[in-house]
C-alpha cells in the first residue's frame, strides 16, 4: 500500500491528506472547503469569481481522480498517460487558484 502525503491546512490547522480535494496557495496547503469559506465574502459580491472558484474546484477533483486512476491502472503506458494529464490539470489549477486568490480586494 502506498503512503499518502499529508500537510497542515493553512486555514483550519487540521490535516490535509492526499486524496482529499485541496489546493496550495500563498498561505500554504488548504482544504477546498476552507478556501471557499475564506473567500466567501468575495464570492457573494462577485459572481464571476464564484464561477471561477467552482471551476477550480472541479479541476482539483479531476486531480484527485487522476491520482486514483493512476494507482488503479496496470499498464505502465496508461499510468504515464494519466500522470501527464494529471500534471496538466495541476498546472492549470495552480494558475487559476493563484489568479483567484490574488485578485481579492
N, CA, C and O atoms as a MOPAC input file, in Angstrom:
PM7 MOZYME 1SCF
protein

 N      0.84600 1    -1.18100 1     0.00000 1
 C      0.00000 1     0.00000 1     0.00000 1
 C      0.88600 1     1.23700 1     0.00000 1
 O      1.87600 1     1.29300 1     0.72900 1
 N      0.54500 1     2.20400 1    -0.79400 1
 C      1.35900 1     3.41900 1    -0.86800 1
 C      1.06500 1     4.35100 1     0.30300 1
 O     -0.02300 1     4.33200 1     0.88000 1
 N      2.05600 1     5.16100 1     0.63500 1
 C      1.94900 1     6.13000 1     1.73000 1
 C      1.32500 1     7.41700 1     1.19900 1
 O      1.80300 1     7.96200 1     0.20400 1
 N      0.27500 1     7.91000 1     1.83600 1
 C     -0.37700 1     9.15000 1     1.42300 1
 C      0.35800 1    10.34400 1     2.01200 1
 O      0.76800 1    10.32500 1     3.17300 1
 N      0.51900 1    11.38300 1     1.19800 1
 C      1.16000 1    12.61100 1     1.66100 1
 C      0.18800 1    13.37800 1     2.54800 1
 O     -1.02600 1    13.31900 1     2.35000 1
 N      0.72900 1    14.09800 1     3.52800 1
 C     -0.10000 1    14.86600 1     4.46100 1
 C      0.51100 1    16.25400 1     4.66000 1
 O      1.73000 1    16.42600 1     4.63500 1
 N     -0.36700 1    17.23500 1     4.85900 1
 C      0.03100 1    18.59900 1     5.12800 1
 C     -0.88500 1    19.15800 1     6.20700 1
 O     -1.84400 1    18.50000 1     6.61100 1
 N     -0.59600 1    20.36600 1     6.67500 1
 C     -1.44800 1    21.05800 1     7.64100 1
 C     -2.17200 1    22.18900 1     6.91100 1
 O     -1.53400 1    22.99200 1     6.23100 1
 N     -3.49300 1    22.26000 1     7.04400 1
 C     -4.30000 1    23.28600 1     6.38600 1
 C     -3.95300 1    24.66800 1     6.94500 1
 O     -3.93100 1    24.87300 1     8.15900 1
 N     -3.68500 1    25.59900 1     6.04800 1
 C     -3.30300 1    26.95600 1     6.43600 1
 C     -4.46700 1    27.73200 1     7.06000 1
 O     -4.24500 1    28.74900 1     7.71700 1
 N     -5.69500 1    27.26600 1     6.86400 1
 C     -6.85200 1    27.98100 1     7.39600 1
 C     -7.33700 1    27.36100 1     8.70600 1
 O     -7.43900 1    28.06200 1     9.71300 1
 N     -7.63700 1    26.06800 1     8.71300 1
 C     -8.21500 1    25.44700 1     9.91500 1
 C     -7.19200 1    24.74400 1    10.79600 1
 O     -7.47800 1    24.43700 1    11.95300 1
 N     -6.00600 1    24.48500 1    10.26000 1
 C     -4.95800 1    23.83500 1    11.03300 1
 C     -5.07800 1    22.32100 1    11.10400 1
 O     -4.21000 1    21.66000 1    11.67400 1
 N     -6.12900 1    21.76700 1    10.53800 1
 C     -6.31500 1    20.31400 1    10.53700 1
 C     -5.47000 1    19.68500 1     9.42800 1
 O     -4.91500 1    20.38100 1     8.57700 1
 N     -5.38800 1    18.37100 1     9.45900 1
 C     -4.59200 1    17.63200 1     8.49200 1
 C     -5.25700 1    17.61000 1     7.12000 1
 O     -6.46100 1    17.38300 1     7.00200 1
 N     -4.45900 1    17.84700 1     6.09200 1
 C     -4.86800 1    17.69800 1     4.69900 1
 C     -4.18900 1    16.42200 1     4.22000 1
 O     -2.97500 1    16.27400 1     4.35600 1
 N     -4.96500 1    15.50300 1     3.66300 1
 C     -4.43300 1    14.21400 1     3.24600 1
 C     -4.61900 1    14.05800 1     1.74200 1
 O     -5.68000 1    14.36100 1     1.19600 1
 N     -3.57400 1    13.58400 1     1.09200 1
 C     -3.65100 1    13.29300 1    -0.33800 1
 C     -4.88000 1    12.42300 1    -0.57600 1
 O     -5.09500 1    11.43900 1     0.13300 1
 N     -5.68300 1    12.78200 1    -1.56700 1
 C     -6.93500 1    12.08100 1    -1.83500 1
 C     -8.13400 1    12.95100 1    -1.51100 1
 O     -9.22800 1    12.73300 1    -2.03200 1
 N     -7.92500 1    13.95100 1    -0.63600 1
 C     -8.96000 1    14.93800 1    -0.37500 1
 C     -8.85500 1    16.01500 1    -1.45100 1
 O     -7.81600 1    16.15400 1    -2.09700 1
 N     -9.92400 1    16.77200 1    -1.64100 1
 C     -9.86300 1    17.89900 1    -2.56300 1
 C     -9.26100 1    19.07000 1    -1.79800 1
 O     -9.83500 1    19.55400 1    -0.82200 1
 N     -8.08900 1    19.51900 1    -2.26000 1
 C     -7.37000 1    20.61600 1    -1.62400 1
 C     -6.54300 1    21.31800 1    -2.68300 1
 O     -6.46800 1    20.88100 1    -3.83100 1
 N     -5.92000 1    22.42400 1    -2.26900 1
 C     -5.04400 1    23.15200 1    -3.16800 1
 C     -3.94200 1    23.79500 1    -2.34300 1
 O     -3.95500 1    23.74300 1    -1.11300 1
 N     -2.99900 1    24.39500 1    -3.03200 1
 C     -1.96000 1    25.18600 1    -2.39800 1
 C     -2.15700 1    26.62700 1    -2.84300 1
 O     -2.48400 1    26.87900 1    -4.00300 1
 N     -1.96300 1    27.56000 1    -1.94700 1
 C     -1.96700 1    28.97700 1    -2.32300 1
 C     -0.91800 1    29.68300 1    -1.48500 1
 O     -0.14900 1    29.03200 1    -0.77600 1
 N     -0.87600 1    31.00900 1    -1.55700 1
 C      0.21200 1    31.75900 1    -0.93100 1
 C      0.42700 1    31.39500 1     0.54500 1
 O      1.56100 1    31.43800 1     1.02100 1
 N     -0.61800 1    31.04600 1     1.26400 1
 C     -0.50600 1    30.71900 1     2.68300 1
 C     -0.12100 1    29.26200 1     2.92200 1
 O      0.22700 1    28.89400 1     4.04400 1
 N     -0.18000 1    28.43200 1     1.88800 1
 C      0.16300 1    27.01900 1     2.01400 1
 C     -0.97000 1    26.11300 1     1.58100 1
 O     -1.87500 1    26.55300 1     0.87200 1
 N     -0.93700 1    24.83700 1     2.00000 1
 C     -1.99300 1    23.89900 1     1.63200 1
 C     -3.29600 1    24.26500 1     2.34500 1
 O     -3.28200 1    24.77100 1     3.46700 1
 N     -4.42000 1    24.00200 1     1.67600 1
 C     -5.71700 1    24.36100 1     2.25500 1
 C     -6.78700 1    23.40500 1     1.73900 1
 O     -6.83100 1    23.08300 1     0.55100 1
 N     -7.66200 1    22.95000 1     2.66500 1
 C     -8.83000 1    22.16900 1     2.25200 1
 C     -9.66100 1    23.03800 1     1.31300 1
 O     -9.71600 1    24.25700 1     1.47600 1
 N    -10.29900 1    22.41800 1     0.34300 1
 C    -11.10600 1    23.20000 1    -0.59200 1
 C    -12.20000 1    23.96200 1     0.13800 1
 O    -12.43200 1    25.13800 1    -0.14100 1
 N    -12.86600 1    23.30300 1     1.06300 1
 C    -13.95000 1    23.95100 1     1.80200 1
 C    -13.43400 1    25.13600 1     2.61500 1
 O    -14.12100 1    26.15100 1     2.73200 1
 N    -12.24200 1    25.01900 1     3.17100 1
 C    -11.65400 1    26.12500 1     3.93800 1
 C    -11.35700 1    27.31700 1     3.03000 1
 O    -11.55300 1    28.46700 1     3.42200 1
 N    -10.88000 1    27.03600 1     1.81100 1
 C    -10.61500 1    28.12100 1     0.86100 1
 C    -11.91000 1    28.82200 1     0.48800 1
 O    -11.96500 1    30.05100 1     0.44900 1
 N    -12.95300 1    28.04700 1     0.21300 1
 C    -14.24200 1    28.65300 1    -0.13000 1
 C    -14.76200 1    29.50700 1     1.02400 1
 O    -15.28900 1    30.59900 1     0.80900 1
 N    -14.61000 1    29.00400 1     2.24900 1
 C    -15.06800 1    29.76500 1     3.41100 1
 C    -14.27900 1    31.07400 1     3.55100 1
 O    -14.85500 1    32.12900 1     3.81400 1
 N    -12.97600 1    30.99000 1     3.37200 1
 C    -12.12600 1    32.17800 1     3.48600 1
 C    -12.47700 1    33.22500 1     2.42900 1
 O    -12.41200 1    34.42600 1     2.69000 1
 N    -12.84600 1    32.76500 1     1.24900 1
 C    -13.13900 1    33.68400 1     0.15000 1
 C    -14.62900 1    34.00000 1     0.01500 1
 O    -15.02500 1    34.68900 1    -0.92500 1
 N    -15.44900 1    33.51500 1     0.92400 1
 C    -16.89700 1    33.64200 1     0.77200 1
 C    -17.37000 1    35.08800 1     0.63900 1
 O    -18.31600 1    35.36200 1    -0.09900 1
 N    -16.72800 1    36.00700 1     1.33800 1
 C    -17.11500 1    37.40800 1     1.21400 1
 C    -16.98100 1    37.90500 1    -0.21200 1
 O    -17.83200 1    38.64500 1    -0.70300 1
 N    -15.92000 1    37.49900 1    -0.86700 1
 C    -15.71300 1    37.88200 1    -2.25600 1
 C    -16.72700 1    37.18300 1    -3.16200 1
 O    -17.21600 1    37.77600 1    -4.12400 1
 N    -17.04000 1    35.93300 1    -2.85600 1
 C    -17.92900 1    35.15800 1    -3.71500 1
 C    -19.32200 1    35.75300 1    -3.80800 1
 O    -19.92900 1    35.78400 1    -4.87800 1
 N    -19.81400 1    36.21900 1    -2.68500 1
 C    -21.17000 1    36.75300 1    -2.69600 1
 C    -21.25800 1    38.11400 1    -3.38000 1
 O    -22.34600 1    38.54700 1    -3.75900 1
 N    -20.12900 1    38.78500 1    -3.53900 1
 C    -20.11100 1    40.08500 1    -4.20300 1
 C    -19.79100 1    39.96100 1    -5.68400 1
 O    -20.13400 1    40.84500 1    -6.46900 1
 N    -19.13900 1    38.87200 1    -6.07100 1
 C    -18.61600 1    38.75200 1    -7.42500 1
 C    -18.97000 1    37.39400 1    -8.01900 1
 O    -18.31500 1    36.39400 1    -7.72500 1
 N    -19.98300 1    37.36100 1    -8.83700 1
 C    -20.45500 1    36.11500 1    -9.43700 1
 C    -19.39200 1    35.50400 1   -10.35000 1
 O    -19.27000 1    34.28000 1   -10.41300 1
 N    -18.62900 1    36.32700 1   -11.05000 1
 C    -17.58200 1    35.80400 1   -11.92900 1
 C    -16.50600 1    35.07600 1   -11.12700 1
 O    -16.03400 1    34.01500 1   -11.53600 1
 N    -16.12100 1    35.64300 1    -9.98800 1
 C    -15.13200 1    34.99100 1    -9.12900 1
 C    -15.68100 1    33.67200 1    -8.59200 1
 O    -14.95100 1    32.68600 1    -8.49600 1
 N    -16.94700 1    33.65600 1    -8.24800 1
 C    -17.57800 1    32.42600 1    -7.75900 1
 C    -17.55500 1    31.35600 1    -8.84600 1
 O    -17.30700 1    30.18500 1    -8.55900 1
 N    -17.80800 1    31.74700 1   -10.08000 1
 C    -17.79200 1    30.78600 1   -11.18800 1
 C    -16.38700 1    30.22400 1   -11.39700 1
 O    -16.21800 1    29.02500 1   -11.61800 1
 N    -15.38100 1    31.09900 1   -11.32500 1
 C    -14.00100 1    30.63000 1   -11.48800 1
 C    -13.58100 1    29.72000 1   -10.34600 1
 O    -12.87400 1    28.73500 1   -10.56400 1
 N    -14.00900 1    30.04100 1    -9.13100 1
 C    -13.66500 1    29.20400 1    -7.98700 1
 C    -14.31400 1    27.82700 1    -8.12200 1
 O    -13.68300 1    26.81600 1    -7.81200 1
 N    -15.54600 1    27.77600 1    -8.57300 1
 C    -16.21800 1    26.48900 1    -8.76300 1
 C    -15.50200 1    25.67900 1    -9.84300 1
 O    -15.33100 1    24.46900 1    -9.69700 1
 N    -15.08500 1    26.33400 1   -10.92200 1
 C    -14.33900 1    25.64700 1   -11.97700 1
 C    -13.02200 1    25.10700 1   -11.42500 1
 O    -12.62400 1    23.98600 1   -11.73900 1
 N    -12.35400 1    25.90600 1   -10.60800 1
 C    -11.09800 1    25.48300 1    -9.99300 1
 C    -11.33300 1    24.24800 1    -9.11800 1
 O    -10.49600 1    23.34600 1    -9.07000 1
 N    -12.46100 1    24.21600 1    -8.43600 1
 C    -12.82100 1    23.05800 1    -7.61200 1
 C    -12.90200 1    21.79800 1    -8.47300 1
 O    -12.38100 1    20.75200 1    -8.08600 1
 N    -13.53300 1    21.88700 1    -9.60600 1
 C    -13.65000 1    20.71800 1   -10.48700 1
 C    -12.29200 1    20.27800 1   -11.02000 1
 O    -12.05200 1    19.08200 1   -11.18900 1
 N    -11.40800 1    21.22500 1   -11.28200 1
 C    -10.05000 1    20.85400 1   -11.69900 1
 C     -9.36400 1    20.05200 1   -10.60000 1
 O     -8.69900 1    19.05400 1   -10.87800 1
 N     -9.52300 1    20.48600 1    -9.35800 1
 C     -8.90700 1    19.77200 1    -8.23700 1
 C     -9.53700 1    18.39900 1    -8.02100 1
 O     -8.84100 1    17.45100 1    -7.65800 1
 N    -10.83800 1    18.28300 1    -8.23900 1
 C    -11.46300 1    16.95600 1    -8.17300 1
 C    -10.88800 1    16.04900 1    -9.26200 1
 O    -10.69400 1    14.85400 1    -9.04100 1
 N    -10.61900 1    16.61800 1   -10.42900 1
 C    -10.00500 1    15.85200 1   -11.51300 1
 C     -8.61400 1    15.35800 1   -11.15100 1
 O     -8.22000 1    14.25700 1   -11.53500 1
 N     -7.87300 1    16.17100 1   -10.41200 1
 C     -6.53000 1    15.78100 1    -9.96700 1
 C     -6.62300 1    14.57700 1    -9.02600 1
 O     -5.86600 1    13.61400 1    -9.15500 1
 N     -7.55800 1    14.64500 1    -8.08200 1
 C     -7.75100 1    13.53600 1    -7.14500 1
 C     -8.14000 1    12.27700 1    -7.90100 1
 O     -7.59900 1    11.20400 1    -7.63100 1
 N     -9.06300 1    12.38900 1    -8.83600 1
 C     -9.48500 1    11.23900 1    -9.62200 1
 C     -8.32800 1    10.66900 1   -10.44100 1
 O     -8.15600 1     9.45200 1   -10.50800 1
 N     -7.54000 1    11.53900 1   -11.05900 1
 C     -6.40400 1    11.08000 1   -11.86200 1
 C     -5.40200 1    10.31600 1   -11.00000 1
 O     -4.85100 1     9.30800 1   -11.44300 1
 N     -5.16000 1    10.78100 1    -9.78200 1
 C     -4.24400 1    10.06700 1    -8.88700 1
 C     -4.78800 1     8.68000 1    -8.55900 1
 O     -4.03400 1     7.70800 1    -8.51500 1
 N     -6.08200 1     8.58900 1    -8.33200 1
 C     -6.69800 1     7.29400 1    -8.03400 1
 C     -6.59800 1     6.36200 1    -9.24400 1
 O     -6.30100 1     5.17600 1    -9.09700 1
 N     -6.84500 1     6.89700 1   -10.42700 1
 C     -6.79400 1     6.08500 1   -11.63600 1
 C     -5.37100 1     5.67400 1   -11.99000 1
 O     -5.14400 1     4.58300 1   -12.51400 1
 N     -4.41800 1     6.54800 1   -11.70300 1
 C     -3.01000 1     6.22500 1   -11.91400 1
 C     -2.61000 1     5.03300 1   -11.05100 1
 O     -1.88000 1     4.14700 1   -11.49500 1
 N     -3.09200 1     5.02400 1    -9.83000 1
 C     -2.81800 1     3.92900 1    -8.91200 1
 C     -3.52200 1     2.64500 1    -9.37400 1
 O     -2.98300 1     1.54900 1    -9.22100 1
 N     -4.71800 1     2.78700 1    -9.93400 1
 C     -5.52000 1     1.65500 1   -10.38200 1
 C     -4.99500 1     1.02200 1   -11.66900 1
 O     -5.05200 1    -0.19600 1   -11.83500 1
 N     -4.48900 1     1.84500 1   -12.57000 1
 C     -4.03700 1     1.35400 1   -13.88200 1
 C     -2.90600 1     0.33500 1   -13.72200 1
 O     -2.06600 1     0.46000 1   -12.83100 1
 N     -2.89600 1    -0.66200 1   -14.58700 1
 C     -1.88200 1    -1.71300 1   -14.51100 1
 C     -0.78400 1    -1.52300 1   -15.55500 1
 O      0.38400 1    -1.80500 1   -15.28900 1
 N     -1.15100 1    -1.05500 1   -16.71900 1
 C     -0.19500 1    -0.87100 1   -17.80500 1
 C      0.61700 1     0.39700 1   -17.56500 1
 O      0.05000 1     1.45400 1   -17.28600 1
 N      1.93100 1     0.30000 1   -17.67000 1
 C      2.81400 1     1.44700 1   -17.39400 1
 C      2.56700 1     2.59600 1   -18.37600 1
 O      2.67200 1     3.76300 1   -17.99700 1
 N      2.23900 1     2.27700 1   -19.63000 1
 C      1.92900 1     3.32800 1   -20.61800 1
 C      0.67500 1     4.10500 1   -20.19900 1
 O      0.61500 1     5.32900 1   -20.31800 1
 N     -0.30200 1     3.37800 1   -19.71600 1
 C     -1.54000 1     4.01200 1   -19.25700 1
 C     -1.27000 1     4.87500 1   -18.03100 1
 O     -1.75400 1     6.00300 1   -17.94000 1
 N     -0.49900 1     4.34300 1   -17.09400 1
 C     -0.14000 1     5.11500 1   -15.89800 1
 C      0.56800 1     6.41100 1   -16.28500 1
 O      0.27700 1     7.47000 1   -15.72800 1
 N      1.48800 1     6.33100 1   -17.23100 1
 C      2.23500 1     7.51500 1   -17.66300 1
 C      1.31100 1     8.53000 1   -18.32200 1
 O      1.45300 1     9.73000 1   -18.08800 1
 N      0.37800 1     8.07900 1   -19.13000 1
 C     -0.56300 1     8.99700 1   -19.79200 1
 C     -1.44100 1     9.70200 1   -18.76100 1
 O     -1.66500 1    10.90900 1   -18.84500 1
 N     -1.93400 1     8.93900 1   -17.79100 1
 C     -2.74500 1     9.53500 1   -16.72100 1
 C     -1.90600 1    10.54200 1   -15.94200 1
 O     -2.39100 1    11.62100 1   -15.60200 1
 N     -0.65600 1    10.20000 1   -15.65900 1
 C      0.25700 1    11.08900 1   -14.93900 1
 C      0.45600 1    12.39800 1   -15.70500 1
 O      0.45500 1    13.47300 1   -15.10600 1
 N      0.62600 1    12.31100 1   -17.01900 1
 C      0.79000 1    13.50600 1   -17.86200 1
 C     -0.44200 1    14.40800 1   -17.77200 1
 O     -0.32700 1    15.62500 1   -17.62200 1
 N     -1.60700 1    13.79900 1   -17.86500 1
 C     -2.85700 1    14.56600 1   -17.80100 1
 C     -3.01200 1    15.19100 1   -16.42500 1
 O     -3.41800 1    16.34800 1   -16.31300 1
 N     -2.69100 1    14.43200 1   -15.36700 1
 C     -2.77100 1    14.96000 1   -14.00400 1
 C     -1.87000 1    16.17000 1   -13.84000 1
 O     -2.26700 1    17.16600 1   -13.23400 1
 N     -0.66300 1    16.09200 1   -14.37500 1
 C      0.26800 1    17.21800 1   -14.26200 1
 C     -0.25700 1    18.44600 1   -14.99500 1
 O     -0.07600 1    19.57200 1   -14.53400 1
 N     -0.90300 1    18.23100 1   -16.13000 1
 C     -1.50300 1    19.35300 1   -16.85100 1
 C     -2.62600 1    19.98200 1   -16.02600 1
 O     -2.74000 1    21.20600 1   -15.95100 1
 N     -3.45600 1    19.13500 1   -15.40800 1
 C     -4.51500 1    19.64000 1   -14.53600 1
 C     -3.93200 1    20.40700 1   -13.35700 1
 O     -4.45600 1    21.45700 1   -12.98200 1
 N     -2.84700 1    19.89100 1   -12.76500 1
 C     -2.21300 1    20.56200 1   -11.62800 1
 C     -1.68700 1    21.93800 1   -12.02200 1
 O     -1.82500 1    22.90000 1   -11.26800 1
 N     -1.09100 1    22.02800 1   -13.19000 1
 C     -0.57400 1    23.31200 1   -13.67000 1
 C     -1.71100 1    24.30300 1   -13.88200 1
 O     -1.63400 1    25.44900 1   -13.44000 1
 N     -2.75600 1    23.86200 1   -14.55200 1
 C     -3.90300 1    24.72600 1   -14.82400 1
 C     -4.58500 1    25.14600 1   -13.52000 1
 O     -4.94300 1    26.31100 1   -13.34800 1
 N     -4.75900 1    24.20400 1   -12.61700 1
 C     -5.40600 1    24.50800 1   -11.33700 1
 C     -4.57000 1    25.48500 1   -10.51500 1
 O     -5.11500 1    26.39700 1    -9.89500 1
 N     -3.26200 1    25.30200 1   -10.50600 1
 C     -2.38700 1    26.20800 1    -9.74700 1
 C     -2.48600 1    27.63300 1   -10.28200 1
 O     -2.56000 1    28.58900 1    -9.51100 1
 N     -2.48700 1    27.76700 1   -11.59500 1
 C     -2.59900 1    29.09900 1   -12.19400 1
 C     -3.93900 1    29.74200 1   -11.85300 1
 O     -3.99500 1    30.92100 1   -11.50400 1
 N     -5.01900 1    28.96400 1   -11.95600 1
 C     -6.34000 1    29.51200 1   -11.67700 1
 C     -6.49100 1    29.85300 1   -10.19700 1
 O     -7.05200 1    30.89600 1    -9.86300 1
 N     -6.00200 1    28.99600 1    -9.30800 1
 C     -6.05900 1    29.28100 1    -7.86900 1
 C     -5.30400 1    30.57400 1    -7.55900 1
 O     -5.79100 1    31.41900 1    -6.80800 1
 N     -4.13000 1    30.71800 1    -8.13500 1
 C     -3.33800 1    31.93000 1    -7.92100 1
 C     -4.07300 1    33.16200 1    -8.43800 1
 O     -4.08800 1    34.20000 1    -7.77700 1
 N     -4.67600 1    33.05300 1    -9.60600 1
 C     -5.41200 1    34.17300 1   -10.17800 1
 C     -6.58500 1    34.58700 1    -9.27400 1
 O     -6.82100 1    35.77300 1    -9.04800 1
 N     -7.29900 1    33.60000 1    -8.77200 1
 C     -8.46000 1    33.88600 1    -7.92800 1
 C     -8.04800 1    34.47000 1    -6.57700 1
 O     -8.64300 1    35.44100 1    -6.10900 1
 N     -7.03800 1    33.88300 1    -5.96000 1
 C     -6.65800 1    34.31100 1    -4.60500 1
 C     -5.88600 1    35.61100 1    -4.57600 1
 O     -5.85700 1    36.27500 1    -3.54000 1
 N     -5.26300 1    35.99900 1    -5.66800 1
 C     -4.50900 1    37.25600 1    -5.67000 1
 C     -5.33300 1    38.42100 1    -6.20300 1
 O     -4.87300 1    39.56200 1    -6.16300 1
 N     -6.53200 1    38.16200 1    -6.70000 1
 C     -7.35100 1    39.26200 1    -7.22800 1
 C     -8.37100 1    39.74800 1    -6.20200 1
 O     -9.30600 1    40.47200 1    -6.54700 1
 N     -8.19100 1    39.34600 1    -4.92700 1
 C     -9.09600 1    39.81700 1    -3.87000 1
 C     -8.90000 1    41.30600 1    -3.63200 1
 O     -7.80200 1    41.83100 1    -3.81600 1
 N     -9.97200 1    41.98900 1    -3.21900 1
 C     -9.84100 1    43.41500 1    -2.90400 1
 C     -8.99300 1    43.63200 1    -1.67200 1
 O     -8.77900 1    44.77300 1    -1.26200 1

